[in-house]
Amino acid sequence: MNIKKPKNIDPNVQLIKGIGASSWFAIKSEGDLYRIERFSLDGELECSRIFRAEPNTFDINHEHEFTYISHCKECTILQNNRTYKFYTDEY
């Protein structure tokens, strides 16, 4: 199934395909923290929260890939053969 990226969302979003629901994810730095946004397949914003990375050596300027488990409370990103977990205190 070929899924087209909606034009109204950041061009750097990444798609995580899921069973039943797939979502687009985007990450931006905000000081020492990160804003991660999740969008529906149609480009509707589902959540936008501030996250901290563990470990704190994540480099947003290097290639990275969102993977499972990622949702509005916790996200997982792979970078340089390392798994980074992102957590939020916003609910």
DOLO-43654 format. One record per residue: residue number from 1; residue in one letter; y, x, z of N, C-alpha, C, O, CB in turn. Coordinates in Angstrom, 2 decimals. Atoms other than C-alpha are relative to their C-alpha. Glycine has a CB too. Layout:
<vopas>
NUM | A | Y | X | Z | Y | X | Z | Y | X | Z | Y | X | Z | Y | X | Z
...
</vopas>
This chain:
<vopas>
1 | M | -1.18 | 0.84 | 0.00 | 0.00 | 0.00 | 0.00 | 1.24 | 0.89 | 0.00 | 1.41 | 1.72 | 0.89 | 0.00 | -0.96 | 1.22
2 | N | -1.22 | -0.77 | 0.13 | 3.32 | 1.48 | -1.11 | 1.14 | -0.75 | 0.69 | 1.51 | -1.85 | 0.28 | 0.34 | 0.27 | -1.49
3 | I | -1.06 | 0.65 | -0.77 | 6.07 | 0.69 | 1.40 | 1.31 | 0.67 | -0.33 | 1.44 | 1.89 | -0.19 | -0.29 | 0.06 | 1.53
4 | K | -1.31 | -0.55 | 0.34 | 9.67 | 1.12 | 0.30 | 0.90 | 0.01 | 1.22 | 0.93 | -0.94 | 2.00 | 0.64 | -0.81 | -1.14
5 | K | -0.94 | -0.14 | -1.10 | 12.24 | 2.35 | 2.76 | 1.20 | -0.91 | -0.25 | 1.80 | -0.85 | -1.32 | 0.45 | 1.48 | 0.18
6 | P | -1.18 | 0.85 | 0.16 | 14.99 | -0.25 | 3.33 | 1.25 | 0.86 | -0.16 | 1.36 | 1.92 | 0.45 | 0.15 | -0.95 | 1.21
7 | K | -1.22 | -0.76 | 0.29 | 18.39 | 0.91 | 2.07 | 0.98 | 0.02 | 1.16 | 1.87 | 0.86 | 1.20 | 0.68 | -0.56 | -1.21
8 | N | -0.99 | 0.11 | -1.08 | 20.21 | -0.11 | 5.27 | -0.29 | 0.91 | 1.19 | 0.45 | 0.87 | 2.17 | 0.06 | -1.42 | 0.47
9 | I | 0.32 | -0.86 | -1.14 | 18.54 | 2.48 | 7.54 | 0.13 | 1.47 | -0.40 | 0.17 | 1.80 | -1.58 | -1.42 | -0.29 | 0.53
10 | D | -0.18 | -1.44 | 0.19 | 18.92 | 6.25 | 7.95 | -1.02 | 0.52 | -1.02 | -2.20 | 0.18 | -0.95 | -0.16 | 0.75 | 1.35
11 | P | 0.93 | -0.51 | 1.02 | 17.42 | 8.10 | 4.97 | -1.07 | 0.93 | 0.56 | -2.06 | 1.20 | -0.12 | 0.78 | 0.72 | -1.06
12 | N | 0.97 | -0.92 | -0.60 | 15.57 | 10.46 | 7.34 | -1.03 | -0.69 | 0.89 | -1.76 | -0.01 | 1.61 | 0.72 | 1.02 | 0.80
13 | V | 1.00 | 0.70 | -0.82 | 13.45 | 7.75 | 8.99 | -1.39 | 0.37 | -0.46 | -1.61 | 0.77 | -1.61 | 0.20 | -1.53 | -0.08
14 | Q | 1.39 | -0.26 | 0.31 | 9.72 | 8.25 | 9.14 | -0.81 | -1.25 | 0.30 | -0.57 | -1.95 | 1.28 | -0.54 | 1.21 | 0.80
15 | L | 0.84 | 1.18 | -0.15 | 7.11 | 5.55 | 8.74 | -1.26 | 0.35 | 0.77 | -1.94 | 1.33 | 0.45 | -0.36 | -0.60 | -1.37
16 | I | 1.31 | -0.07 | -0.66 | 4.24 | 5.17 | 11.17 | -0.71 | -1.30 | -0.37 | -0.27 | -2.39 | -0.01 | 0.13 | 0.18 | 1.59
17 | K | 0.78 | 1.17 | 0.40 | 1.65 | 2.85 | 9.68 | -0.92 | -0.39 | 1.15 | -1.59 | 0.45 | 1.74 | -0.82 | 0.28 | -1.29
18 | G | 0.82 | 0.48 | -1.10 | -0.10 | 0.69 | 12.22 | -0.87 | -1.16 | -0.43 | -0.68 | -1.75 | -1.49 | 0.87 | -0.41 | 1.16
19 | I | 0.85 | 1.17 | 0.24 | -2.76 | -1.96 | 12.40 | 0.80 | -1.21 | 0.45 | 1.11 | -1.35 | 1.64 | -1.39 | 0.11 | 0.75
20 | G | -0.76 | 1.20 | -0.33 | -0.89 | -5.24 | 12.27 | 1.50 | 0.19 | -0.17 | 2.17 | -0.70 | -0.68 | -0.29 | -0.43 | 1.40
21 | A | -1.44 | -0.23 | 0.11 | 2.58 | -3.67 | 12.42 | 0.27 | 1.48 | -0.24 | -0.26 | 2.34 | 0.46 | 0.73 | -0.48 | 1.27
22 | S | -0.46 | -1.35 | 0.27 | 4.14 | -0.57 | 10.94 | 1.49 | 0.04 | 0.31 | 2.17 | -0.98 | 0.27 | -0.28 | 0.43 | -1.49
23 | S | -1.41 | -0.13 | -0.37 | 7.55 | 0.78 | 11.95 | 0.58 | 1.29 | -0.53 | -0.12 | 2.29 | -0.73 | 0.16 | -0.06 | 1.53
24 | W | -0.77 | -1.17 | 0.37 | 10.22 | 3.20 | 10.82 | 0.60 | 0.58 | 1.28 | 1.04 | -0.17 | 2.15 | 1.10 | -0.35 | -1.05
25 | F | -0.59 | -0.66 | -1.15 | 11.44 | 5.79 | 13.37 | 1.02 | 1.03 | -0.45 | 0.83 | 1.72 | -1.45 | -1.10 | 0.67 | 0.85
26 | A | -1.05 | -0.99 | 0.24 | 14.61 | 7.90 | 13.43 | 0.37 | 0.65 | 1.32 | 0.31 | 0.01 | 2.37 | 1.25 | -0.65 | -0.67
27 | I | -0.39 | -0.73 | -1.20 | 15.75 | 10.56 | 15.90 | 1.30 | 0.75 | -0.28 | 1.49 | 1.34 | -1.34 | -1.12 | 0.98 | 0.46
28 | K | -1.27 | -0.72 | 0.06 | 19.22 | 12.00 | 16.55 | 0.24 | 0.63 | 1.37 | -0.14 | 0.06 | 2.39 | 1.19 | -0.94 | -0.41
29 | S | -0.29 | -0.62 | -1.29 | 20.40 | 14.41 | 19.23 | 1.26 | -0.60 | 0.60 | 2.20 | -0.97 | -0.11 | 0.16 | 1.54 | -0.15
30 | E | -1.16 | 0.45 | -0.78 | 22.81 | 13.26 | 21.92 | 0.07 | 0.91 | 1.22 | -0.49 | 0.59 | 2.27 | -0.10 | -1.54 | 0.40
31 | G | -0.05 | -0.99 | -1.06 | 23.61 | 16.29 | 24.04 | -1.37 | 0.63 | 0.17 | -1.97 | 1.08 | -0.81 | 0.48 | -0.63 | 1.32
32 | D | 1.34 | -0.54 | -0.28 | 20.40 | 17.48 | 25.72 | -1.09 | -1.04 | -0.19 | -2.27 | -0.75 | 0.01 | -0.05 | 0.56 | 1.41
33 | L | 0.95 | 1.10 | 0.15 | 18.75 | 14.11 | 25.00 | -0.05 | -0.42 | -1.46 | 0.61 | 0.16 | -2.31 | 0.39 | -1.19 | 0.91
34 | Y | 0.19 | 0.46 | 1.37 | 17.71 | 12.21 | 21.90 | 0.05 | -1.52 | -0.07 | -0.49 | -2.20 | 0.80 | -1.33 | 0.51 | -0.57
35 | R | 0.03 | 1.44 | 0.26 | 18.38 | 8.74 | 20.55 | -1.09 | -0.24 | -1.04 | -1.04 | 0.30 | -2.15 | 1.39 | -0.54 | -0.49
36 | I | 1.06 | 0.38 | 0.92 | 15.27 | 7.30 | 18.96 | 0.15 | -1.49 | -0.28 | 0.28 | -2.31 | 0.63 | -1.42 | 0.32 | 0.57
37 | E | -0.11 | 1.39 | 0.43 | 15.52 | 4.10 | 16.96 | -1.27 | -0.38 | -0.75 | -1.83 | 0.40 | -1.52 | 1.25 | -0.22 | -0.90
38 | R | 1.16 | 0.54 | 0.72 | 12.66 | 1.96 | 15.75 | 0.45 | -1.21 | -0.80 | 1.18 | -2.07 | -0.30 | -1.15 | -0.39 | 0.99
39 | F | -0.37 | 1.08 | 0.90 | 13.04 | -0.38 | 12.80 | -1.27 | -0.69 | -0.52 | -2.32 | -0.06 | -0.66 | 0.85 | 0.53 | -1.18
40 | S | 1.10 | 0.73 | 0.64 | 10.78 | -3.07 | 11.35 | -0.13 | 0.48 | -1.44 | 0.72 | 1.22 | -1.94 | 0.23 | -1.54 | 0.06
41 | L | 0.17 | -0.36 | 1.40 | 9.43 | -2.65 | 7.84 | 1.16 | -0.47 | -0.86 | 1.48 | 0.15 | -1.88 | -1.30 | -0.58 | -0.54
42 | D | -1.13 | 0.55 | 0.74 | 12.37 | -4.77 | 6.66 | 1.31 | 0.71 | 0.32 | 2.33 | 0.43 | -0.32 | 0.13 | -1.46 | 0.30
43 | G | -1.21 | -0.73 | -0.36 | 14.88 | -2.42 | 8.31 | 0.77 | -0.61 | 1.15 | 1.91 | -0.21 | 1.40 | 0.88 | 0.09 | -1.17
44 | E | -0.67 | 0.61 | -1.15 | 15.72 | -4.60 | 11.31 | -0.19 | 0.88 | 1.24 | -1.31 | 1.27 | 1.56 | -0.55 | -1.44 | 0.26
45 | L | 0.07 | -0.83 | -1.20 | 16.56 | -2.57 | 14.43 | -0.77 | -0.72 | 1.09 | -0.42 | -1.84 | 1.48 | 1.42 | 0.37 | 0.49
46 | E | 0.83 | 0.59 | -1.06 | 13.90 | -3.24 | 17.07 | 0.35 | 0.59 | 1.35 | 0.27 | -0.11 | 2.37 | -1.48 | 0.21 | -0.30
47 | C | -0.46 | -0.60 | -1.25 | 15.09 | -0.77 | 19.71 | 0.73 | 1.30 | -0.31 | 0.49 | 1.95 | -1.33 | -1.18 | 0.25 | 0.97
48 | S | -0.79 | -1.23 | 0.10 | 17.51 | 2.12 | 20.20 | 0.22 | 0.47 | 1.43 | 0.96 | -0.16 | 2.19 | 1.37 | -0.23 | -0.77
49 | R | -0.07 | -0.46 | -1.38 | 17.16 | 4.17 | 23.38 | 0.15 | 1.51 | 0.06 | -0.11 | 2.22 | -0.91 | -1.25 | -0.43 | 0.78
50 | I | -0.15 | -1.43 | -0.27 | 17.90 | 7.57 | 24.88 | -1.31 | 0.51 | 0.62 | -1.84 | -0.09 | 1.55 | 1.22 | 0.27 | 0.94
51 | F | 1.26 | -0.59 | -0.44 | 14.83 | 9.79 | 25.40 | 0.21 | 1.46 | 0.41 | 1.13 | 2.12 | -0.07 | -1.05 | -0.10 | -1.10
52 | R | 0.08 | -1.42 | -0.34 | 14.10 | 13.15 | 27.02 | -1.33 | 0.52 | -0.55 | -2.33 | -0.20 | -0.58 | 0.12 | 0.24 | 1.57
53 | A | 1.20 | -0.61 | 0.59 | 11.58 | 15.54 | 25.44 | -0.75 | 0.81 | 1.04 | -0.15 | 1.50 | 1.86 | 0.38 | 0.88 | -1.19
54 | E | 0.87 | -0.83 | -0.84 | 8.64 | 17.10 | 27.27 | -1.08 | 0.59 | -0.89 | -1.85 | -0.16 | -1.49 | -0.63 | -0.83 | 1.17
55 | P | -0.90 | -0.96 | -0.62 | 8.38 | 19.99 | 26.90 | 1.38 | -0.04 | -0.66 | 1.57 | -0.67 | -1.69 | -0.59 | 1.42 | -0.10
56 | N | -1.40 | 0.10 | 0.46 | 12.10 | 20.52 | 26.40 | 0.33 | 1.03 | -1.09 | 1.51 | 1.34 | -1.29 | 0.94 | 0.18 | 1.17
57 | T | -0.22 | -1.00 | 1.05 | 11.65 | 23.06 | 23.57 | 0.03 | -0.61 | -1.40 | 0.06 | 0.13 | -2.39 | -1.08 | 1.06 | 0.07
58 | F | -0.07 | 0.67 | 1.30 | 11.75 | 20.46 | 20.76 | 1.28 | 0.41 | -0.72 | 2.35 | 0.47 | -0.11 | -0.07 | -1.54 | 0.16
59 | D | -1.16 | -0.39 | 0.81 | 14.09 | 21.54 | 17.93 | 0.18 | -1.02 | -1.11 | -0.56 | -1.02 | -2.09 | -0.17 | 1.44 | -0.58
60 | I | -0.23 | 1.09 | 0.95 | 15.49 | 18.59 | 16.02 | 0.30 | 0.53 | -1.41 | 0.15 | -0.20 | -2.39 | 1.14 | -0.89 | 0.48
61 | N | -0.36 | -0.58 | 1.30 | 16.58 | 20.94 | 13.21 | -1.19 | 0.55 | -0.77 | -1.03 | 1.00 | -1.91 | 1.01 | 1.09 | 0.20
62 | H | 1.20 | -0.45 | 0.68 | 13.01 | 21.91 | 12.35 | -0.87 | -1.20 | -0.37 | -0.77 | -2.27 | 0.24 | -0.79 | 1.00 | 0.88
63 | E | 0.87 | 1.07 | 0.48 | 10.44 | 19.83 | 10.52 | -0.83 | -0.58 | 1.14 | -1.35 | 0.14 | 1.98 | -0.93 | 0.51 | -1.12
64 | H | 0.75 | 0.70 | -1.05 | 8.77 | 17.23 | 12.72 | -0.55 | -1.30 | -0.57 | -0.09 | -1.79 | -1.60 | 0.89 | -0.27 | 1.24
65 | E | 0.66 | 1.23 | 0.48 | 6.56 | 14.16 | 12.37 | -0.31 | -0.92 | 1.17 | -0.99 | -0.53 | 2.12 | -1.29 | 0.34 | -0.77
66 | F | 0.37 | 1.02 | -0.99 | 6.39 | 10.99 | 14.46 | -1.47 | -0.34 | -0.19 | -1.98 | -0.37 | -1.31 | 0.89 | -1.28 | -0.15
67 | T | 1.41 | 0.37 | 0.06 | 2.83 | 10.03 | 15.32 | -0.30 | -0.98 | 1.14 | 0.60 | -1.39 | 1.88 | -0.91 | 1.25 | 0.09
68 | Y | 0.42 | 0.91 | -1.07 | 0.85 | 7.77 | 17.67 | -0.03 | 0.76 | 1.31 | -0.36 | 1.94 | 1.28 | -1.39 | -0.63 | -0.30
69 | I | -0.52 | 1.33 | -0.35 | 1.61 | 6.68 | 20.37 | 1.52 | 0.07 | -0.04 | 2.12 | 0.95 | 0.58 | -0.52 | -0.48 | 1.41
70 | S | -1.46 | 0.08 | 0.04 | 5.20 | 5.76 | 19.57 | 0.42 | -1.46 | 0.03 | -0.03 | -2.27 | -0.78 | 0.56 | 0.71 | -1.27
71 | H | -0.54 | 1.36 | -0.13 | 7.04 | 2.64 | 20.67 | 1.34 | 0.10 | 0.72 | 1.92 | 1.18 | 0.78 | -1.00 | -0.95 | 0.77
72 | C | -1.34 | 0.02 | -0.58 | 10.22 | 1.63 | 22.51 | 0.12 | 0.67 | 1.37 | 1.23 | 0.86 | 1.86 | 0.47 | -1.41 | 0.11
73 | K | -0.05 | -0.64 | -1.32 | 9.28 | 3.30 | 25.83 | -0.48 | 1.44 | -0.03 | -0.17 | 2.22 | 0.87 | -0.84 | -0.78 | 0.98
74 | E | 0.58 | -1.34 | 0.10 | 7.47 | 6.45 | 24.67 | -0.24 | 0.32 | -1.46 | -0.69 | -0.53 | -2.23 | -1.33 | 0.10 | 0.81
75 | C | 0.24 | -0.42 | 1.38 | 7.30 | 8.41 | 21.44 | -0.70 | 1.35 | 0.01 | -0.60 | 2.13 | 0.96 | 1.33 | 0.08 | -0.81
76 | T | 0.72 | -1.25 | 0.16 | 5.16 | 11.28 | 20.21 | 0.41 | 0.62 | -1.33 | 0.40 | -0.04 | -2.37 | -1.54 | -0.22 | 0.08
77 | I | -0.40 | -0.72 | 1.21 | 6.32 | 13.91 | 17.73 | -0.77 | 1.30 | -0.06 | -0.90 | 2.00 | 0.95 | 1.53 | 0.26 | -0.03
78 | L | 0.68 | -1.27 | 0.24 | 4.37 | 16.80 | 16.24 | 0.97 | 0.96 | -0.66 | 1.69 | 0.60 | -1.59 | -1.27 | -0.20 | -0.89
79 | Q | -0.85 | -1.04 | 0.58 | 6.21 | 20.04 | 15.50 | -0.64 | 1.35 | 0.26 | -0.98 | 1.68 | 1.40 | 1.46 | -0.06 | 0.60
80 | N | 0.57 | -1.35 | -0.12 | 4.82 | 23.53 | 14.83 | -1.31 | 0.00 | 0.79 | -1.50 | 0.81 | 1.69 | 1.00 | 0.94 | 0.67
81 | N | 1.32 | 0.11 | -0.65 | 1.30 | 22.50 | 15.93 | 0.09 | -0.28 | 1.50 | -0.81 | 0.06 | 2.26 | -0.80 | 1.28 | -0.21
82 | R | -0.20 | 0.35 | -1.41 | 2.68 | 21.26 | 19.25 | 0.34 | -1.48 | 0.09 | 1.02 | -2.03 | -0.78 | 1.13 | 0.88 | 0.65
83 | T | -0.28 | 1.42 | -0.22 | 2.83 | 17.72 | 20.62 | 1.11 | -0.13 | 1.03 | 1.03 | 0.41 | 2.13 | -1.27 | -0.75 | 0.47
84 | Y | -1.13 | 0.29 | -0.89 | 6.10 | 16.56 | 22.16 | -0.04 | -1.47 | 0.37 | -0.20 | -2.33 | -0.50 | 1.36 | 0.39 | -0.65
85 | K | -0.09 | 1.38 | -0.47 | 6.30 | 13.43 | 24.27 | 1.45 | -0.28 | 0.35 | 2.13 | 0.56 | 0.94 | -0.95 | -0.25 | 1.24
86 | F | -1.37 | 0.43 | -0.28 | 9.58 | 11.56 | 24.53 | -0.07 | -1.23 | 0.89 | -0.78 | -2.19 | 0.59 | 0.79 | -0.30 | -1.32
87 | Y | 0.01 | 1.08 | -0.99 | 10.24 | 9.29 | 27.50 | 1.40 | -0.52 | 0.22 | 2.38 | 0.23 | 0.12 | -0.62 | 0.47 | 1.34
88 | T | -1.28 | 0.61 | -0.29 | 13.03 | 6.88 | 28.31 | -0.05 | -0.67 | 1.37 | -1.11 | -1.09 | 1.84 | 0.37 | -1.02 | -1.09
89 | D | -0.13 | 0.74 | -1.25 | 14.27 | 5.39 | 31.57 | 0.65 | -1.35 | -0.25 | 0.82 | -2.14 | 0.68 | 0.82 | 0.81 | 1.03
90 | E | -0.63 | 1.27 | 0.35 | 15.91 | 2.48 | 29.71 | -1.09 | -1.05 | -0.26 | -2.04 | -0.80 | -1.00 | 0.91 | 0.17 | -1.24
91 | Y | 0.98 | 1.07 | 0.23 | 14.01 | -0.79 | 29.81 | 0.67 | -1.28 | -0.30 | 0.00 | -2.29 | -0.53 | -0.90 | -0.19 | 1.18
</vopas>
